Amino acid sequence: MPKTIIRLLTGLLLCFIVQAAAVAVEINNENFDEQYKEYLKLYSDDADKSKAFYAKSNELKHYYREKENPHSYYSICMNEALYETEHGKPYNAVQKANDMLEEMKDEGYNGFHMVHMVLGTIFENCGYKRMAQQYYQQAIDETEGNENARLPIYSRMAYLLMMTDPNKAEYWNEMCRDLSKQQPGYHQAYLFISSAIKFAVGNKAGFYDSYKAYNSYHEQHNELDNFGKETMEIMKLAFDGKTTEALNALSRKNPDVNEIVRNDMRIIIYQRIGKTQQAFSEWQQRSETVDSLNSNMLFNNLNEINAATGIAKIEADASKKRETMWLVLLALAAACIALMGVWIIMHRRMSNNLKEKSEQLSTALAMAEESDRMKTEFIRNVSHEIRTPLNAINGFNDLLNTPGMELTEDLRAELLNGIKDNVKSITDIVDKMLELADKDSNEFAHDIETIYCNQTLSAIIYKYRSQVKSDIDLQYTSDVINRFSIRTNKEAITKILDHLIQNAIKFTQKGSITLHCEESFDHQQVLISLSDTGKGIPAEQQDKVFDGFHKVDSFQQGIGLGLAVSKKITQKLGGDLTIDKSYTGGTRFVLQLPNYDPKIISQPLSS
């Protein structure tokens, strides 16, 4: 987000701080103004001067605490959060917003709209318009009766929606018209947003009027910067018919608007000149831009979390060293006051205790590291797998609902099918996570029925004939008679084998995929194996494939839950799912099921 935009949030707020401080306490106004000039300069400086900024910020917060001026104190806290957002650290900004909220609750201070405005700015900066709109609306609701406090929120809401929902944007922008007349910076923003809305709806005459009003107002106020001017010239080029020049200008960085808004403007221009395919391509680029912004936010969050984890580990190591030192000192003290025999006994006991503690600490550390790995893997996999279909759904939906967008029936059907497929992908991911988390569920252990193995298993594998390449042999083999049956849950068996077969198809490029059924030597188990001639699983990873969120190939689609869920379902049926480590031609999974009713374990069924 351009720095000029975020600074609009602080301009009016800082003015209120100065006024509130001057009224609440008797101070040296000249010195106070100089402090604020220095504070604003540090906030607005393009270079990273965070240490100096926070030193001045803490000085001001301490001053307002002493003078019992909570409004000004929390305004400085809010500016710190906006400062982190402006410098690309959304995780720190969210933390500061949460700290503000907790401190306000403890003190009983009703300034929650400041927190929600910060959160709205963070989400807007990351491309989440719906969440940003929700927080801005919450901030507006919390400032009822205080129109001056609502002005920056109205302006942010209008700017957020000016290209994608111009009707709502116009409503919020008109709320700024009269209020902003006493604040030149906000009135300049009002005129700019008004022009952008007319550009979005294609109101050429209205745009030219707003364009003239903006330039006239800018000439009358020498203290204003050039916010909005470059973008206004680009919109004018488009209305003047110079679309190529306008599109070229949009390819350059612009201090007025961010990359997402530039995508929106290019889409509008392409639609207006009838280039539907280029507009569609721009929608895809817009989704990638949002995806990139959220990936950056995710990695920043992980870096902050990892840094915090590193500090915790250092403290744990120091604590462990102190504990060891005290144990040694106690041992020496005991040795000095005890007989040799007693000393030997105590020494042995202490050695055993130290060994046990060491093993416990090693186990705890290994569990913590594994938990940290699974957390990171979970965030990375789920964010990637869910974010991709969500971005596609948003893009397709926005394209379908764009006013004036003319789509052919084939293209409309293609977009609707794309939405449907991506919704199914998200549903499948959520179902797998719920199945893995639901440890106490016994749904598959209740609906027990008789299934005939040959008929059921052959039907399951052969339904995938159309999904395999022509040079892959998909087959079912059996060592049991045609009427051989077992008592189990058919839906559960189908779910397990569906996942195994889909995995085999994904990793097998040529050769064969074979589903086989046989009995164990003691006739107590039915062994159902699935073998393929794919690339196989490395020996060092074979013991980990059933762990949640583990993926053999991190570049393949999926979140690494399929095998974990399949093993869990198998165990609920009284069986087990393993990998045949002796098989070297690819990969072979073996599903072991009891050859008896799992509800009546002591009564084997005849075959």
N, C-alpha and C positions, 0 to 999 in steps of 0.2 A: 504494500500500500504506500503511495507517495507520502513523504513526510509532511507536505503541506496539508494533506487531508487530516492526519492525526492531530496536527497542531491546532486545527480549528476547534478540536474538542477542548483544548486547554485554554484558548484565548479568553473566552468569556468567563471561564471558571477562575482564572488567575485574577481577572478584574474584580470578581466578587471577593476573592481572598483579601486583596488590598483594601477594599472598602470595609470588609468585616473587621480586619485587624485595626484599621484606623478608628473605627467606632468603639471597638471593644476595649482597647487599651490606649494609654498615652505613650507614644513612642516618637522617636525622631524621624519624621516623615522623609527627610532627605536621605538619611542612612537606610531607611526601609526600602525606598525606591531603588537605591543603588544595589542593595542585596538582591532585589527581584530582577533587576537588569542582568546581574551576573548569573542568577539562577536560570533565567530564560535563555541566555546565551549558551550556557552549558547544555541545556535541554535541546536546543536547536542546532548545536554544532554537529556537522556531518562527521567529524572525526570521533573516534571512540574515546570519550573522556568520562567514562562511567565512575571512576574513583572520585574525581573532582565533583561530578554531579551529585553522587550520593553523600559526599561530605557536606556539601551545601544543603542538600535535602534534609539530612539528619539535623543540621543546625537549625533549620526552619521548623522542623517538627518539634524539636526540644523547646524552642521558643514558644510555639503555640500551646504546648502542653503546660508550660509554666503560666501562661496567660489564660488558661482554661478556655481555649477557643477551638472546640472540636471540629467545627465546619472547615476551618482552614487547615487543621491538622490532617483530616481525612482527604482533603483536596490534594495535599502534597503526596499522600499515600497513593491516591489515584494516578497522579502524574508519574510516579515511579513505575506503576504497572504499565501505563501507556508507553513509557520510555523503553521498557523491556520488549513490548510488542513491536515498537518502531525499529529496534535493533535486532529483530529476528530471533527473539527468545520467548516464544509463546508459553513454554512450560514455566519459566520464571514468572511471567505475567499472571498466569493462572494461580500460581502459588501465592503471589502477592495479593491477588483479588480474594482468595480464600482467607488469608491472614486478616485482611480488612474486614471481611464479613464476620469472622469470629470475634475480633476486637470490638466491632460495633454491637454485636449481641451481648458481649460481656458488660459493656458500658451502658447498654440500653439506648444507644444513639440511632435514630432513624435516618440513616443516609444510605440505605441499601441500593438506591437507584445509581449511585456512583459505581458500585460493584458490578451491577448488571450492564451498565454502559461499557465498562471495560471488557466484560465478557463478550458483549456484542461486537466490539471492535476486534477482539482476538479472532472470533469465528468468521467475521467478514474478511479479515486479512488472510484466512486460510481457505476461503472460497465457500464456506458453509452459509449460504444466504438465509436459509430457513431458520437455523439456530440464531444467527445474528438478529434477524427480524424479531424472533421470539424474545430475546433479551432486551432489545430496544423497546419493544412494546411493554415489557414488564417495568422497565425504568420509567416510561411515560406514565403508567398506571400509579407508580409510587410517588410521582411528583404532582399529583392532582392539586390544583389551586396555586401552583408556583410556575407560571408561564415562563419566567426568565430561566429557571432551571431546565425547562423543557426545550428551550431553543436549540442547544447543541444536539439533543436527541432527535428532534424533528429533522434537523439538517442531515444527520447521519442516515436516518431512515429514508429520506428522499434520495440521497446520493446512492444508497444501496440498491434501490429499486428503479432508478431512472431509465435504465436500458431494457430491463426484463419485464417490468410491470409499470409502465408509464402512468396509468390511471391512478394507481395507489400512490406513486411517487408524487404526482401533481397535488394530491390531497395533502400529503405531509409537507410539501414545499410551500403551499399556500398558507400553512400554519406559521411559516417563518416570515412571511412577507411583512406584516406590520411589526412583529417583534424585532426583526433584524434591522429596522431603520435606524436604531440607535447604536448598532454595531456594524460598522462598515465592512469588516471582514466577512461576517455572516450574510450581509446583504449582497456582497459580491458573489458568495456561494449560491445564494438564492437565485440571482440572475443567471449564473452559469447552469445550474440544474434545470431552470425553466427552459433554457435553450436546448439542453440535452434531451429533455422530455419531448419537445416539439420535433427534434431530429428523429427520435425513436418512433414517433407516430407518423412521420412524413408530412408534418404541417410546415410547408416551405415559407408561406407568408408570415406565419407566426414566428418562425425561427428568425427571419430577417429582422422583425421588430425587436425580438429579445436580444439579438446580436447588437443592434444599434444601442439599445438601452444599456447593455453591459459596457460597451466601449465609452458611452457618454458618462456613466457612473465612474468608471475607472479613471477618466481624465479629470473628474472633479475631486478625486481623493488621491493625492500624490503619495500618501503613506501606504497604499495597497501594493501588494506584490502582483506578479503576473499569473496567479492561479486561474486556470480555466482558459486563458487566452490561446494557448497553442491548440487545445482541443477544439475550441470554437472555430479556429481557422480551418481545421481539418473538416469539420461538419459543413462549413460554408463551401469548401471545395466540392464536397459531395453534392450539395444542393445546386451548385453552379454547373454540374455536369462533368466536372473534372475528377471522375471516380478513380482513375489510375493514379493521379497525384495524391488523392486522399488515402488510397490503400497503401501507397509507398510511405506516406508520412506516418501511418499507423504502425508500420514495421519498425519504426525507431522508438527509443525509450521516450516516455512522456511523463513529466513531473506532475501532470494533472490527474492522470488516471492510471490504474494498474493494468497488468496484462489481461486479466479477465474482462475488464470493461473494453479494452481494445479488441478482444475477440468478439464481444457483443456488437461493437460498431462495425467490424468487418462483415459479420453475419447480416446485419441490417442492410449494408450497402450491397452485398451480393444478392440478397432477396429483392432489393429494390430494382436492380438491373436485370432480374430474371435468371441469374446463374445459380440454380438450385443445387447443383452438384458441389460447387465451390462453397456454398453456404453449409451444406452437410459436412464437408471436409473441415470447415472451420469449427463446427459443433464438436467434432471429434478432437480437434486441437484444444478446444476449450476444456474438454473433459481431462485431457492429458495435463493441462496446466493446473487444474484443481488437484489432480492426483499427485503431481509433483510437489505442490505446496503442502499437501498433507503428509507426503513421504518425508519432506524436510522437517515438518513439525514432529513426526513420529521419531525420526532419528535424533533430533534435538532432545526429545523427552528421554529416549533411551540413554543418551550420553549423560544427561543429568542424573538419571537413576543409577547408572553404573558408577558415576563419580561418588554419589552418596553411599553406594554399596562398598566402594573401595575404602572410604573413610571408616565405615563400620568394621571392615576386616582389619584395618590397621589397629583400631581400638581393641578388637578381640585378641589380636596377636599380643599387644602390650599387656592386656589383662592376663593372658596365658603365661607370659614371662614373669609377671609379678607373682602369680600363683605358684609357679615352679620355684621361684626364689624363696618364698615363704616356706614351702615344703622342705627345701634343703636346709634352711635355718632351723626348723623344728627338728629335723633329723639330727643335726649337729648337736643341738641342745640336749636331745634325748641320749645321744652317745656319751656326752660328758657326765651325766648324772646316773647312768644305769650300768649294771654289771654287763660283762661281755656276753653272757648268755641271753640276757634280756635284750641287749642291743642287737644281737643277731636276729632274734625273733621279730623285733620291731622293724629292723631293716628289711626283712623279707616281706612283712606285711605292707610296708610303705612301697616297696618295689612293685608288689602286686597291684596295689591301689593306683600307683602312677601308670602302670601298664594299662589297667582298665580305663582310667580317665583318658589316657592318650587315645585308646581305641574309641572311646565314646566321642571325644572331640574330633577324631578323624572321621568317624561316621557322620557326626553332625555337620562337619564342614563339607563332606561329600554330598550330603542331602541338601545343604544350602546351595552348593554350586549347581547341583542338578535342578533344584527348584528355580534358580536364577536362569539356567539354560532353557528350561521349559517355558518360563515366563516370557523370555525374549523370543523364543521360537514361536510361542503361541501368538504374541503380538504381531510378529512379522508375518506369519502364515495367514492368520485370520484377516489382518488388515489388507494383505494383498488379495486374498481370495474373495473377500466380501466387497472391498473397495472397487475392484474391476467391474463386476456386474452392476453395482450401484451407480457407478459413473455412466455405464451404458444405458441403464434405465432412465436416469435423469436426462441424458442427452436425447434419447428417443422421445421421451415424454415432452420435453421442451419443444422439440421440433414439431411434434404432432399438434401442440397447442399454441404454436406461434401465430398471432393474428396475421391474416393475409397470406399465409404460406399455402401455396397450391401444390398438393401432392397427388401423384397418380395412385390408383387403387392398389397396383402391385407394390409400390413403394410403401404405402400405408400399411398393407398387410405384412410386408417385410419388417417394418418398425414394430408393429404389434407382436409379431412372433418373436422378435428380438427381446422385447420386454418380458414376454411369457417365459422364454428360455432362461433369462437371467434371474427372474424371480424364483424359478425352480432350482437354479444353482444355489441361491442363497438359502432356500428352504432345506435343501439336502445338507448343506454345511451345518445349519442350526440343528437339524435332526440328529446328526452324528454327535455333536457336542452334548446335546441333551441326553442321548443314549449313554454316552460315556460317563456323564455326571450322575445319572440316576442309578447309584450303586445298589439300592434296595429294591429295585423293581423286579418282579417275578412274572411279568406278563407272559413271557414265552414258556414258562413252566406250567401254566394252567391249561391252555388250549391244546391238549395232547390228542393226537388222532393217529390212525393207522395209515402209513404211506407205503406204497410199493416202490422200492428203490429204483429199479430199472426204468419204469415208466416216468417217475418223477424226475430223476436225475438227467435222463436223456432229454426230456422236455426243457429242462432249465438250460442246458448247454447249447442245444440246437437253436434256441431262439436268438442266439448271437451270430448265426450264419451270415447275416447281411452286414455285420460290423467288422468282419475280419478280411484281410487281404486274400486274393485268389490263390496265392502261393502258400498259404497257411492251412494246414489240415486240422480241422476242428472235429474231434471224435469223442465217442463215449464207449468205454469197454467195461466188462463186468465178469466177475467170477462167481456170481450168485445166480440162483434160478430166477425165472421170470416172476414167480409169485412170491418171491422173498420180500418180507415187509418188516417194518419196525414201528414202534410207537414213539412219536416225537411231535414237535411243532413244525408243520410244513412251512409256515411263513418265515420262521427263524432260519430254517435250513436254506430256503431260497435267498434270504437276505445275505447270509454268509457266503454262499456260492456265487451270488451275483457280484459281490465285491471281489472275490478271488479271480473270477473269470475276467472281469473288467480290468483288473491289474495285469493279468496275463496278456490280454490283447494290447494293452498300452505299451508293454515292454518286450513284445515278441514281434520281430520284423519278418521272420521266415521260419519254416519248419512246421511244428505242430503244437497244438494245445489239447491235452487229453484228460478227460474226467474218468476216473476208475473207481469201481466199488468192489469190496471183498469183505470177508469175515476174518476176525482174528483167529489165531490157532485154537484158543479155548472157547470160541463161539460166544464170548461175552461182549464183544464189541464189533461194530461195523466200521470199517475203515474206508473213508471216501477221500481219494487223493486227486489233486489237480497238478499236472505237470506241464511245463512249457519248455521251449527251446530258446528262450530269450537270453538276455545278457546276464541273468542270475543276480544273486545278492552276495557281496563280499563277505568272507568268513568272519571278519571282525565286526560286521553289522548284523549278523544273523540273530544274535541274542537280544538285539534292541528293536527289531522290527515291530514287536507287539507293544512297545511303549507308546503312550499318547504323544502326538505331535512329532514323532520321529519320521523323517523322510529319507529314503536311500538316495534319491536324486532330488536335490532342492530346487532344480529348475523345472520339474514336472508339476502339473496342476494338482491341487489337493492340499489338505492341511495335516495329513499324517494321522488321521483318526480311524480310517477304515479297518485296518487289521486289529487295532486295540478294541474297537467296538465288536468286531467279529469274534474275537477270543472271549470277550466278556459274555456274549450271547451263548457261545458254545458251553461255557462253564455253567451257565444257568440251566442248560439242558442236561447237565451231568456228564459232559464230555470234555474234550480238550482240542485245541487247534495248535499244531506245531509245524516247524519247518524241517524237512528231511535234509540233514546236513551231509548225508552220504551221496546225495544226488548231485552230479556235476554237469549234467547236460543243459542246465538252465536253472529253474526254480521248481521245487515241488512242495506244496503244502498238504498236510494230512489232517483230515477232520475225523476225530475219534468220537463215536457216539455209542452209548450203552445199547446192547441188544435186548433191552427189557424196558418195561414201562417205568420212567423215572419217578413216578409217584409210588410204585410198589417194587422197591429195589430187590426185595428178597424173592420175587417170583419171576424167573426168566421165562421169556416167551419162546415157544418152539418156532423153528423156521420152516 
